[in-house]
Amino acid sequence: MTTRESIRDEELLLREKLAAERTHLANERTLLAYARTGLAFLVAGVTGEQLLDQGIWRVVALSFIVLGPAISVFGIWRFVRFRREIH
């Protein structure tokens, strides 16, 4: 193997490592986005439940309270699934 081919192989290995690291970081950012969205739903639901006593709005608020943790759990499940695929 020539020196030029050796350098290309090393560059390819470095590119693959960097691509894997970017993918891992993107997966973490996505998890944080799911957590942030779930928390926002939960806070909106609790606030709506305390402020709105009317029928349909109370149902909407309670559904937000249920959806918030569900979104966070889905984000954790997705993170773990893609982390296994990456590694």
Helices and strands as residue ranges (DSSP letters): H 3-51, H 55-86
